[in-house]
């Protein structure tokens, strides 16, 4: 099944990076996918090393999927916090609070990767592929399986100036 992922860099500062991912269904039938999560963004530096993601919280949550009608496109925004940026004091339950990525100064190539196969596991809900398939039957929809990668977005990361941090 054909799933299209289009990634765009919307805004970049030293304390946050905003990406928009547009997910598109190029099939002639309705498909169900897991809601794309921020940690699907892969940051690769000039040496080919992938940046590590870190979390402040382990979460138990209901599974969240995205149903796409034929030829439908849905945008998803990701506000990324580099690890060098202090976490906000208040937990607003956002990805910006929960996740951070270890970015060092320099250029990065970023893409989004979504994989759904027999080994699929959602750490927040503990859903596996069989659970997604059961959810799809009630819609009705077909579960998208496979690996989809977005286009690559290039940018330069410059950390916040410590002199201006306070």
PyMOL CGO cylinders between C-alpha atoms (Angstrom):
from pymol import cmd
from pymol.cgo import CYLINDER

trace = [
    CYLINDER, 0.00, 0.00, 0.00, 1.27, 3.47, -0.88, 0.3, 1, 1, 1, 1, 1, 1,
    CYLINDER, 1.27, 3.47, -0.88, 1.72, 5.93, 1.96, 0.3, 1, 1, 1, 1, 1, 1,
    CYLINDER, 1.72, 5.93, 1.96, 3.27, 9.31, 1.23, 0.3, 1, 1, 1, 1, 1, 1,
    CYLINDER, 3.27, 9.31, 1.23, 5.23, 11.31, 3.81, 0.3, 1, 1, 1, 1, 1, 1,
    CYLINDER, 5.23, 11.31, 3.81, 6.21, 14.91, 3.09, 0.3, 1, 1, 1, 1, 1, 1,
    CYLINDER, 6.21, 14.91, 3.09, 8.39, 16.70, 5.64, 0.3, 1, 1, 1, 1, 1, 1,
    CYLINDER, 8.39, 16.70, 5.64, 8.81, 20.47, 5.88, 0.3, 1, 1, 1, 1, 1, 1,
    CYLINDER, 8.81, 20.47, 5.88, 10.89, 22.65, 8.19, 0.3, 1, 1, 1, 1, 1, 1,
    CYLINDER, 10.89, 22.65, 8.19, 8.45, 25.35, 9.28, 0.3, 1, 1, 1, 1, 1, 1,
    CYLINDER, 8.45, 25.35, 9.28, 10.52, 27.31, 11.81, 0.3, 1, 1, 1, 1, 1, 1,
    CYLINDER, 10.52, 27.31, 11.81, 13.89, 27.01, 13.52, 0.3, 1, 1, 1, 1, 1, 1,
    CYLINDER, 13.89, 27.01, 13.52, 15.35, 28.82, 16.51, 0.3, 1, 1, 1, 1, 1, 1,
    CYLINDER, 15.35, 28.82, 16.51, 18.10, 27.80, 18.90, 0.3, 1, 1, 1, 1, 1, 1,
    CYLINDER, 18.10, 27.80, 18.90, 15.51, 26.48, 21.38, 0.3, 1, 1, 1, 1, 1, 1,
    CYLINDER, 15.51, 26.48, 21.38, 13.00, 24.74, 19.12, 0.3, 1, 1, 1, 1, 1, 1,
    CYLINDER, 13.00, 24.74, 19.12, 12.51, 23.36, 15.65, 0.3, 1, 1, 1, 1, 1, 1,
    CYLINDER, 12.51, 23.36, 15.65, 9.03, 23.07, 14.13, 0.3, 1, 1, 1, 1, 1, 1,
    CYLINDER, 9.03, 23.07, 14.13, 8.41, 20.43, 11.47, 0.3, 1, 1, 1, 1, 1, 1,
    CYLINDER, 8.41, 20.43, 11.47, 5.26, 19.66, 9.53, 0.3, 1, 1, 1, 1, 1, 1,
    CYLINDER, 5.26, 19.66, 9.53, 4.71, 16.12, 8.32, 0.3, 1, 1, 1, 1, 1, 1,
    CYLINDER, 4.71, 16.12, 8.32, 1.96, 15.59, 5.75, 0.3, 1, 1, 1, 1, 1, 1,
    CYLINDER, 1.96, 15.59, 5.75, 0.77, 11.99, 5.62, 0.3, 1, 1, 1, 1, 1, 1,
    CYLINDER, 0.77, 11.99, 5.62, -1.04, 10.96, 2.47, 0.3, 1, 1, 1, 1, 1, 1,
    CYLINDER, -1.04, 10.96, 2.47, -2.98, 7.89, 1.40, 0.3, 1, 1, 1, 1, 1, 1,
    CYLINDER, -2.98, 7.89, 1.40, -2.47, 7.17, -2.31, 0.3, 1, 1, 1, 1, 1, 1,
    CYLINDER, -2.47, 7.17, -2.31, -4.67, 4.08, -2.23, 0.3, 1, 1, 1, 1, 1, 1,
    CYLINDER, -4.67, 4.08, -2.23, -8.25, 3.70, -3.44, 0.3, 1, 1, 1, 1, 1, 1,
    CYLINDER, -8.25, 3.70, -3.44, -9.40, 2.51, -0.01, 0.3, 1, 1, 1, 1, 1, 1,
    CYLINDER, -9.40, 2.51, -0.01, -9.35, 3.78, 3.58, 0.3, 1, 1, 1, 1, 1, 1,
    CYLINDER, -9.35, 3.78, 3.58, -6.18, 2.96, 5.54, 0.3, 1, 1, 1, 1, 1, 1,
    CYLINDER, -6.18, 2.96, 5.54, -5.33, 3.00, 9.23, 0.3, 1, 1, 1, 1, 1, 1,
    CYLINDER, -5.33, 3.00, 9.23, -1.86, 3.87, 10.51, 0.3, 1, 1, 1, 1, 1, 1,
    CYLINDER, -1.86, 3.87, 10.51, -0.44, 4.52, 13.97, 0.3, 1, 1, 1, 1, 1, 1,
    CYLINDER, -0.44, 4.52, 13.97, -0.38, 8.25, 14.67, 0.3, 1, 1, 1, 1, 1, 1,
    CYLINDER, -0.38, 8.25, 14.67, 3.12, 9.38, 13.70, 0.3, 1, 1, 1, 1, 1, 1,
    CYLINDER, 3.12, 9.38, 13.70, 5.17, 10.12, 16.82, 0.3, 1, 1, 1, 1, 1, 1,
    CYLINDER, 5.17, 10.12, 16.82, 7.90, 12.74, 17.16, 0.3, 1, 1, 1, 1, 1, 1,
    CYLINDER, 7.90, 12.74, 17.16, 10.57, 10.08, 17.67, 0.3, 1, 1, 1, 1, 1, 1,
    CYLINDER, 10.57, 10.08, 17.67, 10.03, 8.98, 14.05, 0.3, 1, 1, 1, 1, 1, 1,
    CYLINDER, 10.03, 8.98, 14.05, 12.11, 12.01, 13.06, 0.3, 1, 1, 1, 1, 1, 1,
    CYLINDER, 12.11, 12.01, 13.06, 15.65, 10.85, 12.28, 0.3, 1, 1, 1, 1, 1, 1,
    CYLINDER, 15.65, 10.85, 12.28, 18.37, 13.48, 12.65, 0.3, 1, 1, 1, 1, 1, 1,
    CYLINDER, 18.37, 13.48, 12.65, 21.61, 12.48, 10.90, 0.3, 1, 1, 1, 1, 1, 1,
    CYLINDER, 21.61, 12.48, 10.90, 24.77, 14.58, 11.24, 0.3, 1, 1, 1, 1, 1, 1,
    CYLINDER, 24.77, 14.58, 11.24, 27.47, 15.10, 8.61, 0.3, 1, 1, 1, 1, 1, 1,
    CYLINDER, 27.47, 15.10, 8.61, 29.31, 11.95, 9.82, 0.3, 1, 1, 1, 1, 1, 1,
    CYLINDER, 29.31, 11.95, 9.82, 26.20, 9.81, 9.32, 0.3, 1, 1, 1, 1, 1, 1,
    CYLINDER, 26.20, 9.81, 9.32, 25.47, 9.46, 13.05, 0.3, 1, 1, 1, 1, 1, 1,
    CYLINDER, 25.47, 9.46, 13.05, 21.82, 9.44, 14.16, 0.3, 1, 1, 1, 1, 1, 1,
    CYLINDER, 21.82, 9.44, 14.16, 20.97, 11.75, 17.06, 0.3, 1, 1, 1, 1, 1, 1,
    CYLINDER, 20.97, 11.75, 17.06, 19.59, 10.08, 20.19, 0.3, 1, 1, 1, 1, 1, 1,
    CYLINDER, 19.59, 10.08, 20.19, 16.10, 10.79, 21.54, 0.3, 1, 1, 1, 1, 1, 1,
    CYLINDER, 16.10, 10.79, 21.54, 15.56, 11.12, 25.30, 0.3, 1, 1, 1, 1, 1, 1,
    CYLINDER, 15.56, 11.12, 25.30, 12.36, 11.20, 27.32, 0.3, 1, 1, 1, 1, 1, 1,
    CYLINDER, 12.36, 11.20, 27.32, 11.47, 12.72, 30.67, 0.3, 1, 1, 1, 1, 1, 1,
    CYLINDER, 11.47, 12.72, 30.67, 8.36, 10.60, 31.14, 0.3, 1, 1, 1, 1, 1, 1,
    CYLINDER, 8.36, 10.60, 31.14, 7.15, 7.09, 30.60, 0.3, 1, 1, 1, 1, 1, 1,
    CYLINDER, 7.15, 7.09, 30.60, 3.53, 7.33, 29.58, 0.3, 1, 1, 1, 1, 1, 1,
    CYLINDER, 3.53, 7.33, 29.58, 0.64, 4.93, 29.60, 0.3, 1, 1, 1, 1, 1, 1,
    CYLINDER, 0.64, 4.93, 29.60, -1.92, 6.03, 27.05, 0.3, 1, 1, 1, 1, 1, 1,
    CYLINDER, -1.92, 6.03, 27.05, -4.58, 4.79, 24.69, 0.3, 1, 1, 1, 1, 1, 1,
    CYLINDER, -4.58, 4.79, 24.69, -3.46, 3.87, 21.20, 0.3, 1, 1, 1, 1, 1, 1,
    CYLINDER, -3.46, 3.87, 21.20, -3.99, 6.59, 18.66, 0.3, 1, 1, 1, 1, 1, 1,
    CYLINDER, -3.99, 6.59, 18.66, -4.36, 5.90, 14.99, 0.3, 1, 1, 1, 1, 1, 1,
    CYLINDER, -4.36, 5.90, 14.99, -4.93, 7.98, 11.91, 0.3, 1, 1, 1, 1, 1, 1,
    CYLINDER, -4.93, 7.98, 11.91, -7.53, 6.87, 9.40, 0.3, 1, 1, 1, 1, 1, 1,
    CYLINDER, -7.53, 6.87, 9.40, -6.99, 8.23, 5.92, 0.3, 1, 1, 1, 1, 1, 1,
    CYLINDER, -6.99, 8.23, 5.92, -9.62, 8.18, 3.22, 0.3, 1, 1, 1, 1, 1, 1,
    CYLINDER, -9.62, 8.18, 3.22, -8.49, 7.55, -0.38, 0.3, 1, 1, 1, 1, 1, 1,
    CYLINDER, -8.49, 7.55, -0.38, -6.17, 10.35, -1.57, 0.3, 1, 1, 1, 1, 1, 1,
    CYLINDER, -6.17, 10.35, -1.57, -6.54, 12.18, 1.78, 0.3, 1, 1, 1, 1, 1, 1,
    CYLINDER, -6.54, 12.18, 1.78, -3.67, 14.20, 3.26, 0.3, 1, 1, 1, 1, 1, 1,
    CYLINDER, -3.67, 14.20, 3.26, -3.31, 15.06, 6.97, 0.3, 1, 1, 1, 1, 1, 1,
    CYLINDER, -3.31, 15.06, 6.97, -0.72, 17.42, 8.47, 0.3, 1, 1, 1, 1, 1, 1,
    CYLINDER, -0.72, 17.42, 8.47, 0.98, 16.72, 11.80, 0.3, 1, 1, 1, 1, 1, 1,
    CYLINDER, 0.98, 16.72, 11.80, 3.18, 19.26, 13.59, 0.3, 1, 1, 1, 1, 1, 1,
    CYLINDER, 3.18, 19.26, 13.59, 6.23, 18.33, 15.66, 0.3, 1, 1, 1, 1, 1, 1,
    CYLINDER, 6.23, 18.33, 15.66, 7.83, 20.89, 17.99, 0.3, 1, 1, 1, 1, 1, 1,
    CYLINDER, 7.83, 20.89, 17.99, 11.32, 19.53, 18.71, 0.3, 1, 1, 1, 1, 1, 1,
    CYLINDER, 11.32, 19.53, 18.71, 13.40, 20.47, 21.76, 0.3, 1, 1, 1, 1, 1, 1,
    CYLINDER, 13.40, 20.47, 21.76, 17.17, 20.02, 21.53, 0.3, 1, 1, 1, 1, 1, 1,
    CYLINDER, 17.17, 20.02, 21.53, 18.57, 18.44, 24.71, 0.3, 1, 1, 1, 1, 1, 1,
    CYLINDER, 18.57, 18.44, 24.71, 20.75, 21.52, 25.36, 0.3, 1, 1, 1, 1, 1, 1,
    CYLINDER, 20.75, 21.52, 25.36, 17.55, 23.52, 25.92, 0.3, 1, 1, 1, 1, 1, 1,
    CYLINDER, 17.55, 23.52, 25.92, 16.18, 23.22, 29.47, 0.3, 1, 1, 1, 1, 1, 1,
    CYLINDER, 16.18, 23.22, 29.47, 12.83, 21.54, 29.78, 0.3, 1, 1, 1, 1, 1, 1,
    CYLINDER, 12.83, 21.54, 29.78, 9.92, 23.85, 30.66, 0.3, 1, 1, 1, 1, 1, 1,
    CYLINDER, 9.92, 23.85, 30.66, 9.09, 23.88, 34.37, 0.3, 1, 1, 1, 1, 1, 1,
    CYLINDER, 9.09, 23.88, 34.37, 5.44, 22.99, 33.84, 0.3, 1, 1, 1, 1, 1, 1,
    CYLINDER, 5.44, 22.99, 33.84, 4.39, 19.72, 32.28, 0.3, 1, 1, 1, 1, 1, 1,
    CYLINDER, 4.39, 19.72, 32.28, 1.95, 20.71, 29.56, 0.3, 1, 1, 1, 1, 1, 1,
    CYLINDER, 1.95, 20.71, 29.56, 1.82, 17.09, 28.30, 0.3, 1, 1, 1, 1, 1, 1,
    CYLINDER, 1.82, 17.09, 28.30, 3.32, 18.10, 24.96, 0.3, 1, 1, 1, 1, 1, 1,
    CYLINDER, 3.32, 18.10, 24.96, 6.05, 16.39, 22.98, 0.3, 1, 1, 1, 1, 1, 1,
    CYLINDER, 6.05, 16.39, 22.98, 8.21, 19.47, 23.60, 0.3, 1, 1, 1, 1, 1, 1,
    CYLINDER, 8.21, 19.47, 23.60, 8.09, 18.76, 27.34, 0.3, 1, 1, 1, 1, 1, 1,
    CYLINDER, 8.09, 18.76, 27.34, 8.36, 14.97, 27.08, 0.3, 1, 1, 1, 1, 1, 1,
    CYLINDER, 8.36, 14.97, 27.08, 11.02, 14.45, 24.40, 0.3, 1, 1, 1, 1, 1, 1,
    CYLINDER, 11.02, 14.45, 24.40, 14.38, 15.97, 23.51, 0.3, 1, 1, 1, 1, 1, 1,
    CYLINDER, 14.38, 15.97, 23.51, 16.94, 15.11, 20.87, 0.3, 1, 1, 1, 1, 1, 1,
    CYLINDER, 16.94, 15.11, 20.87, 20.73, 15.26, 21.30, 0.3, 1, 1, 1, 1, 1, 1,
    CYLINDER, 20.73, 15.26, 21.30, 21.80, 17.78, 18.66, 0.3, 1, 1, 1, 1, 1, 1,
    CYLINDER, 21.80, 17.78, 18.66, 25.33, 19.10, 18.48, 0.3, 1, 1, 1, 1, 1, 1,
    CYLINDER, 25.33, 19.10, 18.48, 26.24, 22.21, 16.50, 0.3, 1, 1, 1, 1, 1, 1,
    CYLINDER, 26.24, 22.21, 16.50, 26.39, 21.56, 12.78, 0.3, 1, 1, 1, 1, 1, 1,
    CYLINDER, 26.39, 21.56, 12.78, 24.44, 20.43, 9.75, 0.3, 1, 1, 1, 1, 1, 1,
    CYLINDER, 24.44, 20.43, 9.75, 21.73, 17.78, 9.90, 0.3, 1, 1, 1, 1, 1, 1,
    CYLINDER, 21.73, 17.78, 9.90, 19.68, 15.81, 7.41, 0.3, 1, 1, 1, 1, 1, 1,
    CYLINDER, 19.68, 15.81, 7.41, 16.24, 15.01, 8.82, 0.3, 1, 1, 1, 1, 1, 1,
    CYLINDER, 16.24, 15.01, 8.82, 13.65, 12.58, 7.53, 0.3, 1, 1, 1, 1, 1, 1,
    CYLINDER, 13.65, 12.58, 7.53, 10.61, 10.89, 8.98, 0.3, 1, 1, 1, 1, 1, 1,
    CYLINDER, 10.61, 10.89, 8.98, 10.46, 7.09, 9.03, 0.3, 1, 1, 1, 1, 1, 1,
    CYLINDER, 10.46, 7.09, 9.03, 7.30, 5.09, 9.78, 0.3, 1, 1, 1, 1, 1, 1,
    CYLINDER, 7.30, 5.09, 9.78, 7.46, 1.30, 10.01, 0.3, 1, 1, 1, 1, 1, 1,
    CYLINDER, 7.46, 1.30, 10.01, 4.54, -1.02, 10.69, 0.3, 1, 1, 1, 1, 1, 1,
    CYLINDER, 4.54, -1.02, 10.69, 5.28, -4.73, 10.45, 0.3, 1, 1, 1, 1, 1, 1,
    CYLINDER, 5.28, -4.73, 10.45, 4.85, -7.97, 12.41, 0.3, 1, 1, 1, 1, 1, 1,
    CYLINDER, 4.85, -7.97, 12.41, 7.17, -6.54, 15.11, 0.3, 1, 1, 1, 1, 1, 1,
    CYLINDER, 7.17, -6.54, 15.11, 5.18, -3.30, 15.56, 0.3, 1, 1, 1, 1, 1, 1,
    CYLINDER, 5.18, -3.30, 15.56, 4.86, -2.25, 19.22, 0.3, 1, 1, 1, 1, 1, 1,
    CYLINDER, 4.86, -2.25, 19.22, 3.58, 1.02, 20.68, 0.3, 1, 1, 1, 1, 1, 1,
    CYLINDER, 3.58, 1.02, 20.68, 5.33, 1.64, 24.01, 0.3, 1, 1, 1, 1, 1, 1,
    CYLINDER, 5.33, 1.64, 24.01, 2.63, 3.96, 25.38, 0.3, 1, 1, 1, 1, 1, 1,
    CYLINDER, 2.63, 3.96, 25.38, -0.40, 1.73, 24.74, 0.3, 1, 1, 1, 1, 1, 1,
    CYLINDER, -0.40, 1.73, 24.74, 1.34, -1.64, 24.33, 0.3, 1, 1, 1, 1, 1, 1,
    CYLINDER, 1.34, -1.64, 24.33, -0.58, -2.13, 21.09, 0.3, 1, 1, 1, 1, 1, 1,
    CYLINDER, -0.58, -2.13, 21.09, 0.82, -4.64, 18.66, 0.3, 1, 1, 1, 1, 1, 1,
    CYLINDER, 0.82, -4.64, 18.66, -0.03, -5.22, 15.01, 0.3, 1, 1, 1, 1, 1, 1,
    CYLINDER, -0.03, -5.22, 15.01, -2.87, -7.60, 15.93, 0.3, 1, 1, 1, 1, 1, 1,
    CYLINDER, -2.87, -7.60, 15.93, -4.51, -4.85, 18.03, 0.3, 1, 1, 1, 1, 1, 1,
    CYLINDER, -4.51, -4.85, 18.03, -4.28, -2.37, 15.15, 0.3, 1, 1, 1, 1, 1, 1,
    CYLINDER, -4.28, -2.37, 15.15, -5.83, -4.94, 12.83, 0.3, 1, 1, 1, 1, 1, 1,
    CYLINDER, -5.83, -4.94, 12.83, -8.77, -5.37, 15.23, 0.3, 1, 1, 1, 1, 1, 1,
    CYLINDER, -8.77, -5.37, 15.23, -9.28, -1.59, 15.34, 0.3, 1, 1, 1, 1, 1, 1,
    CYLINDER, -9.28, -1.59, 15.34, -9.27, -1.42, 11.55, 0.3, 1, 1, 1, 1, 1, 1,
    CYLINDER, -9.27, -1.42, 11.55, -12.05, -4.00, 11.24, 0.3, 1, 1, 1, 1, 1, 1,
    CYLINDER, -12.05, -4.00, 11.24, -14.43, -1.72, 13.15, 0.3, 1, 1, 1, 1, 1, 1,
    CYLINDER, -14.43, -1.72, 13.15, -13.84, 1.26, 10.81, 0.3, 1, 1, 1, 1, 1, 1,
    CYLINDER, -13.84, 1.26, 10.81, -13.72, -0.52, 8.25, 0.3, 1, 1, 1, 1, 1, 1,
    CYLINDER, -13.72, -0.52, 8.25, -10.21, 0.16, 6.95, 0.3, 1, 1, 1, 1, 1, 1,
    CYLINDER, -10.21, 0.16, 6.95, -7.11, -1.72, 5.91, 0.3, 1, 1, 1, 1, 1, 1,
    CYLINDER, -7.11, -1.72, 5.91, -4.04, -1.53, 8.14, 0.3, 1, 1, 1, 1, 1, 1,
    CYLINDER, -4.04, -1.53, 8.14, -1.12, 0.01, 6.32, 0.3, 1, 1, 1, 1, 1, 1,
    CYLINDER, -1.12, 0.01, 6.32, 2.03, -2.07, 6.71, 0.3, 1, 1, 1, 1, 1, 1,
    CYLINDER, 2.03, -2.07, 6.71, 5.49, -1.45, 5.42, 0.3, 1, 1, 1, 1, 1, 1,
    CYLINDER, 5.49, -1.45, 5.42, 8.14, 1.21, 5.70, 0.3, 1, 1, 1, 1, 1, 1,
    CYLINDER, 8.14, 1.21, 5.70, 7.66, 4.76, 4.47, 0.3, 1, 1, 1, 1, 1, 1,
    CYLINDER, 7.66, 4.76, 4.47, 10.27, 7.51, 4.49, 0.3, 1, 1, 1, 1, 1, 1,
    CYLINDER, 10.27, 7.51, 4.49, 9.76, 11.20, 3.90, 0.3, 1, 1, 1, 1, 1, 1,
    CYLINDER, 9.76, 11.20, 3.90, 11.90, 13.50, 1.85, 0.3, 1, 1, 1, 1, 1, 1,
    CYLINDER, 11.90, 13.50, 1.85, 15.08, 14.78, 3.54, 0.3, 1, 1, 1, 1, 1, 1,
    CYLINDER, 15.08, 14.78, 3.54, 15.20, 18.28, 5.05, 0.3, 1, 1, 1, 1, 1, 1,
    CYLINDER, 15.20, 18.28, 5.05, 18.60, 19.86, 5.66, 0.3, 1, 1, 1, 1, 1, 1,
    CYLINDER, 18.60, 19.86, 5.66, 19.33, 22.48, 8.27, 0.3, 1, 1, 1, 1, 1, 1,
    CYLINDER, 19.33, 22.48, 8.27, 22.11, 23.78, 10.51, 0.3, 1, 1, 1, 1, 1, 1,
    CYLINDER, 22.11, 23.78, 10.51, 21.73, 23.56, 14.28, 0.3, 1, 1, 1, 1, 1, 1,
    CYLINDER, 21.73, 23.56, 14.28, 23.16, 26.35, 16.38, 0.3, 1, 1, 1, 1, 1, 1,
    CYLINDER, 23.16, 26.35, 16.38, 22.65, 25.94, 20.14, 0.3, 1, 1, 1, 1, 1, 1,
    CYLINDER, 22.65, 25.94, 20.14, 21.48, 28.81, 22.32, 0.3, 1, 1, 1, 1, 1, 1,
    CYLINDER, 21.48, 28.81, 22.32, 24.13, 31.27, 23.38, 0.3, 1, 1, 1, 1, 1, 1,
    CYLINDER, 24.13, 31.27, 23.38, 24.83, 30.56, 27.10, 0.3, 1, 1, 1, 1, 1, 1,
    CYLINDER, 24.83, 30.56, 27.10, 25.35, 34.29, 27.70, 0.3, 1, 1, 1, 1, 1, 1,
    CYLINDER, 25.35, 34.29, 27.70, 21.72, 34.91, 26.70, 0.3, 1, 1, 1, 1, 1, 1,
    CYLINDER, 21.72, 34.91, 26.70, 20.29, 31.88, 28.51, 0.3, 1, 1, 1, 1, 1, 1,
    CYLINDER, 20.29, 31.88, 28.51, 19.14, 33.82, 31.58, 0.3, 1, 1, 1, 1, 1, 1,
]
cmd.load_cgo(trace, "trace")
